[in-house]
Amino acid sequence: MARKQFDLIVFDWDGTLMDSTAAIVKSIQAAARDVGVPVPSDKAASHVIGLALGEAMSSVIPGLEPALYPKIVERYRYHYLAKDHELVLFDGVRDMLTQLSQEGYFLAVATGKSRVGLNRALNAAGLLSVFDATRCSDETFSKPHPAMLQELTRELGQDMRRTVMIGDTTHDLLMANNAGAAGIAVEYGAHPVNQLEACKPVFSAKTVTELHEWLIGNA
């Protein structure tokens, strides 16, 4: 079947496929409390989702003593792992991925998670075999640098102009812009809609169902 626009569909993980935004925000805030530094607001903590963990912490808690960064990262991981088993895919994600895979699209993940974290999440969700390639923030440059998309297209032999990045943050969409790929926003994750729209995505989905329908009809 001839593709309309895209051959490679790249997904962010947290807040796009996995309903984990609230758990990440609470874990950042709990880590700050543990270390005894000002606790970021929900908005501030949400904004750094998608960045590499060290970069996220230095951004959300600016001016933190360098010696405290390893401690706050360790406390974040402790709190997040305590919630990890409670996290679920958004409704409709599994069906969407299954159909896209059956239709012959290349599927990939580009995430701010670590490799250990993503593999654990993929395994728990039963999705290890669904994706053709994945990139994590501890393997390359963090979003919005284009490296993740550049490496994925190279690995899979795909054309960046026929690649789309789907995510819930401006970090995802700016990475797509920087790489020369298309971007699709999902409005049910970490960043507000007006910030997503400013990145000029080709489509903005309010729900997974809306995203699924658009991809099948237009991608």
Solvent accessible surface area in square Angstrom, and as a share of the most:
residue,aa,sasa,rsa
1,M,162,0.72
2,A,94,0.72
3,R,46,0.17
4,K,128,0.54
5,Q,72,0.32
6,F,6,0.03
7,D,36,0.19
8,L,0,0.00
9,I,0,0.00
10,V,0,0.00
11,F,0,0.00
12,D,4,0.02
13,W,1,0.00
14,D,13,0.07
15,G,0,0.00
16,T,0,0.00
17,L,0,0.00
18,M,12,0.05
19,D,70,0.36
20,S,0,0.00
21,T,25,0.14
22,A,63,0.49
23,A,11,0.08
24,I,14,0.07
25,V,11,0.06
26,K,110,0.47
27,S,0,0.00
28,I,4,0.02
29,Q,22,0.10
30,A,14,0.11
31,A,0,0.00
32,A,0,0.00
33,R,144,0.52
34,D,67,0.35
35,V,25,0.15
36,G,67,0.64
37,V,25,0.14
38,P,116,0.73
39,V,64,0.37
40,P,15,0.09
41,S,66,0.42
42,D,93,0.48
43,K,152,0.64
44,A,41,0.32
45,A,0,0.00
46,S,17,0.11
47,H,76,0.34
48,V,4,0.02
49,I,7,0.03
50,G,14,0.14
51,L,18,0.09
52,A,20,0.16
53,L,35,0.18
54,G,42,0.40
55,E,79,0.35
56,A,5,0.04
57,M,0,0.00
58,S,46,0.30
59,S,60,0.39
60,V,16,0.09
61,I,11,0.05
62,P,105,0.66
63,G,84,0.81
64,L,16,0.08
65,E,112,0.50
66,P,111,0.70
67,A,87,0.67
68,L,52,0.26
69,Y,51,0.19
70,P,93,0.59
71,K,97,0.41
72,I,0,0.00
73,V,22,0.13
74,E,79,0.35
75,R,51,0.18
76,Y,23,0.09
77,R,118,0.43
78,Y,121,0.46
79,H,34,0.15
80,Y,15,0.06
81,L,86,0.43
82,A,58,0.45
83,K,48,0.21
84,D,31,0.16
85,H,151,0.67
86,E,112,0.50
87,L,31,0.15
88,V,95,0.55
89,L,24,0.12
90,F,35,0.15
91,D,136,0.70
92,G,34,0.33
93,V,0,0.00
94,R,116,0.42
95,D,100,0.52
96,M,1,0.00
97,L,1,0.00
98,T,61,0.35
99,Q,62,0.27
100,L,0,0.00
101,S,51,0.33
102,Q,144,0.64
103,E,54,0.24
104,G,47,0.45
105,Y,13,0.05
106,F,75,0.31
107,L,1,0.00
108,A,0,0.00
109,V,0,0.00
110,A,0,0.00
111,T,1,0.01
112,G,13,0.12
113,K,24,0.10
114,S,32,0.21
115,R,61,0.22
116,V,110,0.63
117,G,8,0.07
118,L,0,0.00
119,N,61,0.31
120,R,88,0.32
121,A,11,0.08
122,L,6,0.03
123,N,99,0.51
124,A,88,0.68
125,A,12,0.09
126,G,54,0.52
127,L,3,0.02
128,L,96,0.48
129,S,110,0.71
130,V,32,0.18
131,F,21,0.09
132,D,73,0.38
133,A,9,0.07
134,T,20,0.12
135,R,45,0.16
136,C,0,0.00
137,S,13,0.08
138,D,92,0.48
139,E,82,0.37
140,T,29,0.17
141,F,127,0.53
142,S,19,0.13
143,K,1,0.00
144,P,45,0.29
145,H,73,0.33
146,P,23,0.15
147,A,6,0.05
148,M,0,0.00
149,L,0,0.00
150,Q,66,0.29
151,E,40,0.18
152,L,0,0.00
153,T,9,0.05
154,R,173,0.63
155,E,94,0.42
156,L,30,0.15
157,G,64,0.62
158,Q,38,0.17
159,D,56,0.29
160,M,32,0.15
161,R,195,0.71
162,R,75,0.28
163,T,0,0.00
164,V,0,0.00
165,M,0,0.00
166,I,0,0.00
167,G,0,0.00
168,D,0,0.00
169,T,1,0.01
170,T,15,0.09
171,H,15,0.07
172,D,0,0.00
173,L,1,0.01
174,L,70,0.35
175,M,0,0.00
176,A,0,0.00
177,N,75,0.38
178,N,86,0.44
179,A,17,0.14
180,G,47,0.46
181,A,13,0.10
182,A,22,0.17
183,G,6,0.06
184,I,0,0.00
185,A,0,0.00
186,V,0,0.00
187,E,40,0.18
188,Y,54,0.20
189,G,22,0.21
190,A,13,0.10
191,H,5,0.02
192,P,59,0.37
193,V,55,0.32
194,N,105,0.54
195,Q,55,0.24
196,L,0,0.00
197,E,97,0.44
198,A,77,0.59
199,C,13,0.08
200,K,170,0.72
201,P,27,0.17
202,V,80,0.46
203,F,45,0.19
204,S,27,0.17
205,A,0,0.00
206,K,128,0.54
207,T,68,0.39
208,V,10,0.06
209,T,82,0.47
210,E,58,0.26
211,L,0,0.00
212,H,33,0.15
213,E,117,0.52
214,W,39,0.14
215,L,0,0.00
216,I,55,0.28
217,G,40,0.39
218,N,54,0.28
219,A,2,0.02
